[in-house]
């Protein structure tokens, strides 16, 4: 069973990608519009955002309704909290 630090690290990696995706949404959506399939979309996310495959999958799973300033702030707060937890 993974310990809390492993779970926190995994979540922080995903949150980092989601924050980048929301902040760079215009470039992301433009790149996705040019893709033909799921693999192409994942490759585009990785290329445009500079993220791993796991992070790209998390970005592609993000629902567009979450592309709001409130969600961005919520994700930032959670990410900052996890970073502080992991630094201790």
DSSP file (Angstrom, degrees, kcal/mol; ACC not computed):
  #  RESIDUE AA STRUCTURE BP1 BP2  ACC     N-H-->O    O-->H-N    N-H-->O    O-->H-N    TCO  KAPPA ALPHA  PHI   PSI    X-CA   Y-CA   Z-CA
    1    1 A X              0   0    0      0, 0.0     2,-0.1     0, 0.0     0, 0.0   0.000 360.0 360.0 360.0 129.0    0.0    0.0    0.0
    2    2 A X        -     0   0    0      1,-0.1     2,-0.0     2,-0.1     0, 0.0  -0.366 360.0-122.5 -67.4 144.8    1.5    3.4   -0.9
    3    3 A X     >  -     0   0    0      1,-0.1     4,-2.0    -2,-0.1     3,-0.3  -0.286  29.6 -97.2 -81.0 174.5    2.2    5.7    1.9
    4    4 A X  H  > S+     0   0    0      1,-0.2     4,-2.7     2,-0.2     5,-0.2   0.843 122.8  56.6 -61.8 -35.0    0.7    9.2    2.2
    5    5 A X  H  > S+     0   0    0      2,-0.2     4,-2.7     1,-0.2    -1,-0.2   0.904 106.7  49.5 -64.5 -39.9    3.8   10.8    0.8
    6    6 A X  H  > S+     0   0    0     -3,-0.3     4,-2.5     2,-0.2    -2,-0.2   0.926 113.1  46.4 -63.5 -43.9    3.6    8.7   -2.4
    7    7 A X  H  X S+     0   0    0     -4,-2.0     4,-2.4     2,-0.2    -2,-0.2   0.903 113.4  49.3 -64.7 -41.0   -0.1    9.6   -2.8
    8    8 A X  H  X S+     0   0    0     -4,-2.7     4,-2.5     2,-0.2    -2,-0.2   0.908 111.3  49.2 -65.8 -41.8    0.7   13.3   -2.2
    9    9 A X  H  X S+     0   0    0     -4,-2.7     4,-2.2     2,-0.2    -2,-0.2   0.927 111.7  49.0 -63.0 -44.6    3.5   13.2   -4.7
   10   10 A X  H  X S+     0   0    0     -4,-2.5     4,-1.8     1,-0.2    -2,-0.2   0.919 113.1  46.8 -60.9 -44.3    1.3   11.6   -7.3
   11   11 A X  H  X S+     0   0    0     -4,-2.4     4,-3.0     1,-0.2    -1,-0.2   0.895 109.8  53.7 -65.8 -39.9   -1.5   14.1   -6.8
   12   12 A X  H  X S+     0   0    0     -4,-2.5     4,-2.4     1,-0.2    -1,-0.2   0.882 106.7  52.6 -62.7 -38.3    1.0   17.0   -6.9
   13   13 A X  H  X S+     0   0    0     -4,-2.2     4,-1.6     2,-0.2    -1,-0.2   0.919 112.5  44.7 -62.9 -43.9    2.3   15.8  -10.3
   14   14 A X  H  X S+     0   0    0     -4,-1.8     4,-2.3     2,-0.2    -2,-0.2   0.928 112.4  51.4 -66.3 -45.4   -1.2   15.7  -11.6
   15   15 A X  H  X S+     0   0    0     -4,-3.0     4,-2.6     1,-0.2     5,-0.2   0.893 105.7  55.9 -60.3 -40.0   -2.1   19.1  -10.2
   16   16 A X  H  X S+     0   0    0     -4,-2.4     4,-2.1     1,-0.2    -1,-0.2   0.922 109.6  46.4 -58.2 -44.0    0.9   20.6  -11.7
   17   17 A X  H  X S+     0   0    0     -4,-1.6     4,-2.6     2,-0.2    -1,-0.2   0.900 111.3  51.3 -65.9 -40.9   -0.2   19.5  -15.1
   18   18 A X  H  X S+     0   0    0     -4,-2.3     4,-2.4     2,-0.2     5,-0.2   0.898 109.3  50.7 -64.7 -39.6   -3.7   20.7  -14.6
   19   19 A X  H  X S+     0   0    0     -4,-2.6     4,-2.4     2,-0.2    -1,-0.2   0.927 111.4  47.6 -62.9 -44.6   -2.5   24.1  -13.6
   20   20 A X  H  X S+     0   0    0     -4,-2.1     4,-2.3    -5,-0.2    -2,-0.2   0.920 111.2  52.2 -61.4 -43.4   -0.3   24.3  -16.7
   21   21 A X  H  < S+     0   0    0     -4,-2.6     7,-0.2     1,-0.2    -2,-0.2   0.912 111.7  44.7 -61.6 -44.0   -3.2   23.2  -18.9
   22   22 A X  H >< S+     0   0    0     -4,-2.4     3,-1.1     1,-0.2    -1,-0.2   0.915 115.1  47.9 -68.1 -41.5   -5.6   25.8  -17.5
   23   23 A X  H 3< S+     0   0    0     -4,-2.4     3,-0.2     1,-0.2    -2,-0.2   0.826 121.5  36.2 -68.2 -30.7   -3.0   28.6  -17.7
   24   24 A X  T 3X S+     0   0    0     -4,-2.3     4,-2.4    -5,-0.2     3,-0.3  -0.072  78.1 132.0-111.4  32.1   -2.1   27.6  -21.3
   25   25 A X  H <>  +     0   0    0     -3,-1.1     4,-3.1     1,-0.2     5,-0.3   0.817  66.7  56.1 -57.9 -36.8   -5.6   26.6  -22.4
   26   26 A X  H  > S+     0   0    0     -3,-0.2     4,-2.1     2,-0.2    -1,-0.2   0.949 112.4  40.9 -64.0 -47.5   -5.5   28.6  -25.7
   27   27 A X  H  > S+     0   0    0     -3,-0.3     4,-2.1     2,-0.2    -2,-0.2   0.889 116.3  52.1 -65.6 -38.6   -2.4   26.9  -26.9
   28   28 A X  H  X S+     0   0    0     -4,-2.4     4,-2.6    -7,-0.2    -2,-0.2   0.948 111.1  44.8 -63.2 -50.1   -3.6   23.5  -25.7
   29   29 A X  H  X S+     0   0    0     -4,-3.1     4,-2.0     1,-0.2    -1,-0.2   0.878 111.7  53.5 -65.0 -36.9   -7.0   23.8  -27.4
   30   30 A X  H  X S+     0   0    0     -4,-2.1     4,-0.7    -5,-0.3    -1,-0.2   0.917 111.9  45.4 -62.8 -42.1   -5.4   24.9  -30.6
   31   31 A X  H >< S+     0   0    0     -4,-2.1     3,-0.9     1,-0.2     4,-0.3   0.906 111.8  51.3 -67.9 -41.3   -3.1   21.9  -30.6
   32   32 A X  H >< S+     0   0    0     -4,-2.6     3,-1.6     1,-0.2    -1,-0.2   0.855 101.4  62.0 -64.5 -34.1   -5.9   19.5  -29.7
   33   33 A X  H 3< S+     0   0    0     -4,-2.0    -1,-0.2     1,-0.3    -2,-0.2   0.770 101.3  54.2 -62.3 -25.1   -8.0   20.9  -32.6
   34   34 A X  T << S+     0   0    0     -3,-0.9    -1,-0.3    -4,-0.7    -2,-0.2   0.485  90.6  97.7 -88.4  -4.0   -5.3   19.7  -35.0
   35   35 A X    <   -     0   0    0     -3,-1.6     3,-0.1    -4,-0.3    -3,-0.0  -0.462  55.4-159.2 -88.8 159.6   -5.2   16.1  -33.8
   36   36 A X        +     0   0    0      1,-0.1     2,-0.3    -2,-0.1    -1,-0.1   0.628  68.6   7.3-110.0 -19.1   -7.0   13.1  -35.3
   37   37 A X  S  > S-     0   0    0      1,-0.1     4,-2.3     0, 0.0     5,-0.2  -0.892  84.3 -83.7-153.6-179.3   -7.3   10.6  -32.5
   38   38 A X  H  > S+     0   0    0     -2,-0.3     4,-2.6     1,-0.2     5,-0.2   0.896 123.9  50.5 -62.5 -42.6   -6.7   10.0  -28.8
   39   39 A X  H  > S+     0   0    0      1,-0.2     4,-2.7     2,-0.2    -1,-0.2   0.918 110.9  49.8 -62.3 -42.4   -3.0    9.2  -29.2
   40   40 A X  H  > S+     0   0    0      1,-0.2     4,-2.4     2,-0.2    -1,-0.2   0.886 110.5  50.5 -62.5 -38.8   -2.5   12.3  -31.2
   41   41 A X  H  X S+     0   0    0     -4,-2.3     4,-2.5     2,-0.2    -2,-0.2   0.924 110.9  48.1 -64.7 -44.6   -4.3   14.3  -28.5
   42   42 A X  H  X S+     0   0    0     -4,-2.6     4,-2.4     1,-0.2    -2,-0.2   0.921 112.6  49.0 -63.0 -43.3   -2.1   12.8  -25.8
   43   43 A X  H  X S+     0   0    0     -4,-2.7     4,-2.5     1,-0.2    -1,-0.2   0.903 110.6  51.2 -61.5 -41.2    1.1   13.5  -27.9
   44   44 A X  H  X S+     0   0    0     -4,-2.4     4,-3.1     2,-0.2     5,-0.3   0.912 109.5  49.6 -63.7 -42.9   -0.1   17.1  -28.4
   45   45 A X  H  X S+     0   0    0     -4,-2.5     4,-2.5     1,-0.2     5,-0.4   0.936 112.3  48.1 -61.4 -46.0   -0.7   17.7  -24.7
   46   46 A X  H  X>S+     0   0    0     -4,-2.4     4,-1.5    -5,-0.2     5,-0.6   0.920 116.5  43.4 -60.6 -43.8    2.7   16.3  -23.9
   47   47 A X  H  <5S+     0   0    0     -4,-2.5    -2,-0.2     2,-0.2    -1,-0.2   0.942 118.4  41.4 -68.4 -49.3    4.4   18.5  -26.6
   48   48 A X  H  <5S+     0   0    0     -4,-3.1    -2,-0.2     1,-0.2    -3,-0.2   0.881 127.6  30.3 -70.3 -39.1    2.5   21.7  -25.9
   49   49 A X  H  <5S-     0   0    0     -4,-2.5    -1,-0.2    -5,-0.3    -2,-0.2   0.611  98.4-128.0 -98.1 -13.2    2.6   21.5  -22.1
   50   50 A X  T  <5 +     0   0    0     -4,-1.5     2,-0.2    -5,-0.4    -3,-0.2   0.915  60.4 139.8  67.4  42.7    5.9   19.6  -21.6
   51   51 A X      < -     0   0    0     -5,-0.6    -1,-0.2    -6,-0.4    -2,-0.1  -0.689  53.5 -99.5-116.6 168.2    4.3   17.0  -19.4
   52   52 A X     >  -     0   0    0     -2,-0.2     4,-2.5     1,-0.1     5,-0.1  -0.199  39.5-101.6 -76.8 173.4    4.5   13.2  -19.0
   53   53 A X  H  > S+     0   0    0      2,-0.2     4,-2.3     1,-0.2     5,-0.2   0.903 123.9  51.6 -63.9 -41.4    2.1   10.7  -20.4
   54   54 A X  H  > S+     0   0    0      1,-0.2     4,-1.8     2,-0.2    -1,-0.2   0.920 112.2  46.4 -61.3 -43.6    0.4   10.3  -17.0
   55   55 A X  H  > S+     0   0    0      1,-0.2     4,-2.4     2,-0.2    -2,-0.2   0.896 109.6  54.3 -66.2 -39.5    0.0   14.1  -16.7
   56   56 A X  H  X S+     0   0    0     -4,-2.5     4,-2.6     1,-0.2    -2,-0.2   0.900 106.8  51.4 -61.8 -40.4   -1.3   14.3  -20.3
   57   57 A X  H  X S+     0   0    0     -4,-2.3     4,-1.6     1,-0.2    -1,-0.2   0.913 109.1  50.5 -62.4 -41.5   -4.0   11.7  -19.5
   58   58 A X  H  X S+     0   0    0     -4,-1.8     4,-0.7     2,-0.2    -2,-0.2   0.900 110.5  49.9 -63.2 -40.2   -5.0   13.7  -16.5
   59   59 A X  H >< S+     0   0    0     -4,-2.4     3,-1.0     1,-0.2    -2,-0.2   0.927 110.1  49.7 -63.6 -44.7   -5.3   16.9  -18.6
   60   60 A X  H 3< S+     0   0    0     -4,-2.6    -1,-0.2     1,-0.3    -2,-0.2   0.779 108.5  54.1 -67.0 -25.2   -7.4   15.1  -21.2
   61   61 A X  H 3< S+     0   0    0     -4,-1.6    -1,-0.3    -5,-0.2     2,-0.2   0.634  84.1 107.9 -80.5 -14.2   -9.7   13.8  -18.5
   62   62 A X  S << S-     0   0    0     -3,-1.0     2,-0.3    -4,-0.7     5,-0.0  -0.469  71.9-129.3 -67.7 128.2  -10.2   17.4  -17.2
   63   63 A X    >   -     0   0    0     -2,-0.2     3,-2.5     1,-0.1     4,-0.2  -0.587  11.2-127.1 -81.0 139.7  -13.7   18.6  -18.1
   64   64 A X  G >  S+     0   0    0      1,-0.3     3,-2.1    -2,-0.3    -1,-0.1   0.777 105.8  70.3 -58.3 -27.6  -14.0   21.9  -19.8
   65   65 A X  G 3  S+     0   0    0      1,-0.3    -1,-0.3     2,-0.0    -3,-0.0   0.686  92.2  61.1 -64.5 -14.4  -16.4   23.1  -17.2
   66   66 A X  G <  S+     0   0    0     -3,-2.5     2,-2.0     1,-0.2    -1,-0.3   0.443  73.7  99.2 -90.5  -0.3  -13.5   23.1  -14.8
   67   67 A X    <   +     0   0    0     -3,-2.1     2,-0.3    -4,-0.2    -1,-0.2  -0.403  60.7 117.9 -82.9  61.7  -11.6   25.7  -16.9
   68   68 A X  S  > S-     0   0    0     -2,-2.0     4,-2.4     1,-0.1     5,-0.2  -0.866  78.5-113.7-126.0 158.6  -12.6   28.5  -14.6
   69   69 A X  H  > S+     0   0    0     -2,-0.3     4,-2.4     1,-0.2     5,-0.2   0.877 117.1  55.0 -58.1 -37.3  -10.8   31.0  -12.4
   70   70 A X  H  > S+     0   0    0      2,-0.2     4,-2.2     1,-0.2    -1,-0.2   0.912 108.9  46.7 -64.4 -41.7  -12.4   29.4   -9.3
   71   71 A X  H  > S+     0   0    0      2,-0.2     4,-2.9     1,-0.2     5,-0.2   0.911 110.0  54.1 -65.6 -41.4  -11.1   26.0  -10.3
   72   72 A X  H  X S+     0   0    0     -4,-2.4     4,-2.5     1,-0.2    -2,-0.2   0.928 110.5  45.9 -57.9 -46.2   -7.6   27.4  -11.0
   73   73 A X  H  X S+     0   0    0     -4,-2.4     4,-2.4     2,-0.2    -1,-0.2   0.899 112.6  50.6 -64.6 -40.7   -7.5   28.9   -7.5
   74   74 A X  H  X S+     0   0    0     -4,-2.2     4,-2.2     2,-0.2    -2,-0.2   0.920 112.1  46.7 -63.2 -44.5   -8.7   25.7   -5.9
   75   75 A X  H  X S+     0   0    0     -4,-2.9     4,-2.8     2,-0.2    -2,-0.2   0.901 111.8  51.3 -65.1 -41.0   -6.1   23.6   -7.7
   76   76 A X  H  X S+     0   0    0     -4,-2.5     4,-2.9    -5,-0.2     5,-0.2   0.922 109.9  49.6 -61.1 -44.0   -3.4   26.1   -6.8
   77   77 A X  H  X S+     0   0    0     -4,-2.4     4,-2.2     2,-0.2    -2,-0.2   0.923 113.3  45.7 -62.3 -44.6   -4.3   26.0   -3.2
   78   78 A X  H  X S+     0   0    0     -4,-2.2     4,-2.3     2,-0.2    -1,-0.2   0.916 113.6  49.7 -64.6 -42.7   -4.3   22.2   -3.1
   79   79 A X  H  X S+     0   0    0     -4,-2.8     4,-2.5     2,-0.2    -2,-0.2   0.928 111.5  48.1 -62.0 -46.2   -1.0   22.0   -5.0
   80   80 A X  H  X S+     0   0    0     -4,-2.9     4,-2.3     1,-0.2    -1,-0.2   0.896 110.7  52.0 -61.5 -40.8    0.6   24.5   -2.6
   81   81 A X  H  X S+     0   0    0     -4,-2.2     4,-2.2    -5,-0.2    -1,-0.2   0.920 111.4  46.4 -62.4 -44.3   -0.7   22.5    0.4
   82   82 A X  H  X S+     0   0    0     -4,-2.3     4,-2.6     2,-0.2    -2,-0.2   0.899 110.2  53.3 -66.3 -40.2    0.8   19.3   -1.0
   83   83 A X  H  X S+     0   0    0     -4,-2.5     4,-1.5     1,-0.2    -2,-0.2   0.920 110.7  46.8 -60.6 -43.2    4.1   21.0   -1.8
   84   84 A X  H  X S+     0   0    0     -4,-2.3     4,-1.1     1,-0.2    -1,-0.2   0.898 111.6  51.4 -65.9 -39.7    4.4   22.2    1.8
   85   85 A X  H  < S+     0   0    0     -4,-2.2     3,-0.4     1,-0.2    -2,-0.2   0.912 111.8  46.7 -61.2 -43.2    3.4   18.8    3.1
   86   86 A X  H  < S+     0   0    0     -4,-2.6    -1,-0.2     1,-0.2    -2,-0.2   0.745 106.2  58.9 -74.3 -23.6    6.1   17.1    1.0
   87   87 A X  H  <        0   0    0     -4,-1.5    -1,-0.2     1,-0.2    -2,-0.2   0.768 360.0 360.0 -74.7 -25.5    8.8   19.7    2.0
   88   88 A X     <        0   0    0     -4,-1.1    -1,-0.2    -3,-0.4    -2,-0.2   0.482 360.0 360.0 -73.7 360.0    8.4   18.9    5.7
